[in-house]
Amino acid sequence: MDLDKLMNKHLTRYFDPTKTIPEQTLQQLLRFLRSTPSSVNVQPNHFYVLATREGKQKLADNLGEANRDNREKVQNASHAIILTTRKDVSDEHLAAVFAKERADGRFPDPAKQQLWEKMTRAFLNMRDSTFKDLDHWMEKQTYMALGMTMMAAAELGVEATPLEGFDRTTVDTAFGIDETGHTTTVLLALGYPDPERIYTTPISRFDPDRIFTFI
């Protein structure tokens, strides 16, 4: 990965609608997205991958009136992903997480697996009952997956642009997300830039002495 190049580029705002991500590249990126970590392995996400013109148009049509500027990004992107987050952690979901960990042999020692499950339940209960921020905490896990996937996309030569300009209610309703115990957190547009609409001006960031403190 060329970090110097990455540090000096703008996010893509205009995608080339004639270019499509090769299937092998897409599947590699989705495998990476699936592998991204989450605290206590809670895995609170479900991802809707919009690969068809109809799917992307459905999302574009339900972004909400105030977010019309993002319609073109979604329509012209090769793919768009709706990243959703659980509204809470049900007993059923947690049991599924633990069952998968056991099946995968995450903790070969059964005693360690049992201790892990006890600690995980206590931690999630603390987030829910003491801090009362379980939903917000899970959304942080989603943004971690988002950021890591954007870096992976760059490594694969794919442009990745996050979008927060959408109406959560209309997107959730249009895709039936509100019926699954999840809600839309953020969108990700993927593809290749329109060569005639690439930003060539320098990026603007504060100087290091303003944003770093060394202790």
matplotlib code that plots the C-alpha trace (Angstrom):
import matplotlib.pyplot as plt

x = [0.0, 1.4, 0.6, 2.0, -0.3, -3.2, -2.5, -2.7, -5.9, -9.4, -12.4, -14.1, -17.3, -18.0, -17.9, -17.6, -20.8, -19.3, -16.8, -17.6, -15.5, -14.4, -16.2, -13.0, -12.0, -15.4, -15.4, -12.0, -13.2, -16.3, -14.2, -12.2, -15.3, -16.5, -13.2, -13.1, -13.0, -15.6, -15.2, -15.9, -16.6, -20.1, -20.5, -23.5, -23.7, -25.6, -24.4, -26.7, -24.5, -26.2, -24.7, -27.6, -28.8, -32.2, -30.8, -28.7, -31.7, -33.9, -31.3, -31.0, -34.8, -34.9, -32.1, -34.6, -35.3, -32.5, -29.9, -30.4, -26.8, -25.8, -28.2, -25.7, -22.9, -25.0, -26.4, -22.9, -21.0, -20.1, -21.6, -23.1, -23.2, -25.7, -23.9, -26.5, -26.1, -28.2, -30.5, -29.7, -27.9, -30.6, -29.9, -30.4, -27.7, -25.2, -25.9, -25.2, -21.9, -20.8, -21.9, -19.8, -16.8, -17.0, -17.5, -14.4, -12.3, -11.6, -10.9, -9.6, -9.9, -13.6, -12.9, -11.5, -14.5, -16.8, -14.9, -14.9, -18.7, -19.2, -17.0, -18.7, -22.2, -21.0, -19.4, -22.5, -24.7, -22.6, -22.9, -26.6, -27.5, -24.7, -23.5, -26.8, -25.0, -25.2, -26.6, -24.1, -21.2, -22.3, -22.3, -18.7, -17.9, -19.6, -17.5, -14.4, -15.4, -16.1, -12.7, -10.8, -12.7, -12.0, -8.3, -8.6, -10.5, -7.6, -5.1, -7.3, -7.4, -11.1, -12.4, -14.6, -16.7, -18.7, -22.1, -24.0, -26.4, -29.5, -32.8, -32.5, -36.2, -36.9, -33.8, -34.8, -38.3, -37.5, -35.1, -37.1, -34.2, -36.5, -38.0, -34.7, -33.7, -31.1, -31.0, -28.9, -25.7, -23.7, -23.5, -20.4, -20.1, -17.5, -16.2, -13.8, -13.5, -14.9, -11.5, -13.0, -14.2, -11.3, -10.2, -6.7, -6.3, -4.2, -5.9, -6.1, -5.2, -4.0, -0.2, 1.2, 1.9, -1.8, -3.1, -0.3, 0.7, 3.7, 4.1]
y = [0.0, 3.4, 5.5, 8.7, 8.4, 7.6, 10.5, 13.0, 12.0, 13.2, 10.8, 10.1, 12.1, 11.2, 7.6, 6.3, 4.4, 2.5, 0.6, -2.4, -4.0, -7.4, -10.2, -11.7, -8.3, -7.7, -11.1, -10.5, -7.2, -8.8, -11.6, -8.8, -7.0, -10.3, -10.7, -7.2, -7.3, -6.2, -5.8, -9.1, -10.6, -9.3, -9.2, -6.8, -6.2, -7.3, -5.9, -5.4, -5.5, -3.7, -5.0, -4.4, -1.2, -1.8, -2.3, 0.9, 2.9, 1.6, 3.0, 6.3, 6.7, 6.3, 8.6, 11.3, 14.7, 16.4, 14.0, 14.3, 15.1, 11.5, 10.0, 10.2, 8.7, 5.7, 5.3, 5.6, 3.5, 0.0, -1.3, 0.1, -1.4, -0.7, -1.3, -2.1, -2.6, -4.5, -2.5, -4.8, -8.0, -10.7, -14.0, -15.7, -13.7, -14.1, -17.9, -18.0, -16.1, -18.5, -21.6, -20.4, -19.7, -23.3, -24.8, -22.8, -23.8, -20.3, -21.5, -25.1, -25.3, -25.6, -23.9, -20.8, -20.7, -20.8, -18.0, -16.0, -16.3, -15.3, -12.2, -11.3, -11.5, -9.3, -6.7, -6.5, -6.2, -3.3, -1.5, -2.0, -1.5, 0.8, 2.9, 2.6, 3.0, -0.5, 0.6, 3.5, 1.1, -1.3, 1.4, 2.1, -1.4, -0.8, 2.3, 0.3, -2.2, 0.7, 2.3, -0.9, -1.9, 1.5, 0.8, -2.6, -1.2, 1.2, -1.7, -3.4, -0.2, 0.4, 3.8, 3.7, 6.7, 6.6, 8.3, 9.5, 11.6, 9.4, 9.1, 6.1, 5.5, 5.4, 3.2, 0.8, 0.6, 0.2, -2.8, -4.3, -3.7, -2.5, -6.0, -7.7, -6.1, -4.0, -0.4, 1.4, 3.0, 4.1, 3.6, 2.8, 3.5, 1.5, 1.8, 3.8, 7.6, 9.5, 10.6, 14.0, 14.9, 14.0, 16.6, 17.7, 20.4, 19.7, 18.3, 20.7, 19.5, 21.1, 21.1, 18.3, 20.5, 21.3, 17.8, 15.7, 15.8, 13.7, 12.7]
z = [0.0, -1.0, 2.1, 0.7, -2.3, 0.0, 2.3, -0.5, -2.3, -1.9, -1.5, -4.7, -5.1, -8.7, -9.9, -13.5, -14.2, -17.0, -14.8, -12.6, -9.9, -11.0, -9.2, -7.8, -6.4, -4.9, -3.2, -1.8, -0.3, 1.1, 2.7, 4.3, 5.5, 7.0, 8.9, 10.5, 14.3, 16.8, 20.5, 22.4, 18.9, 19.2, 15.3, 15.4, 11.7, 8.6, 5.2, 2.2, -1.0, -3.9, -7.1, -9.5, -11.1, -9.5, -6.1, -6.3, -7.7, -4.8, -2.3, -4.3, -4.3, -0.5, 0.7, 1.5, 0.0, 2.0, 0.6, -3.1, -3.7, -2.8, -5.3, -8.2, -6.0, -5.3, -8.9, -10.6, -8.1, -9.2, -5.9, -2.7, 0.7, 3.4, 6.8, 9.4, 13.2, 15.7, 17.9, 20.8, 21.6, 22.0, 23.8, 20.5, 18.8, 21.6, 21.7, 17.9, 18.4, 21.2, 19.1, 16.1, 18.3, 19.7, 16.2, 15.0, 18.0, 19.0, 22.5, 22.4, 26.2, 27.1, 30.5, 28.7, 26.4, 29.4, 31.1, 27.9, 27.6, 31.2, 30.8, 27.5, 29.1, 32.0, 29.7, 27.5, 30.6, 31.8, 28.5, 28.6, 32.2, 33.6, 30.7, 28.8, 25.5, 24.0, 20.7, 20.3, 21.3, 18.6, 16.0, 16.9, 15.9, 12.6, 11.9, 12.7, 10.0, 7.7, 8.1, 7.8, 4.6, 3.1, 3.5, 2.1, -0.9, -1.5, -1.5, -4.1, -6.3, -5.6, -4.5, -1.3, -0.2, 3.0, 3.0, 6.1, 4.1, 4.1, 5.8, 8.1, 8.4, 4.6, 3.9, 6.7, 5.5, 1.8, 2.4, 5.3, 7.7, 10.5, 10.6, 11.3, 14.6, 12.8, 11.6, 8.9, 10.3, 7.3, 3.5, 1.4, -2.3, -4.2, -7.7, -9.9, -10.3, -13.2, -14.8, -15.8, -12.4, -10.1, -7.5, -8.2, -5.5, -2.4, 0.7, 3.7, 7.2, 10.4, 11.0, 13.2, 16.2, 16.4, 16.4, 18.1, 21.7, 22.7, 26.3]

ax = plt.figure().add_subplot(projection="3d")
ax.plot(x, y, z, "-o")
ax.set_aspect("equal")
plt.show()
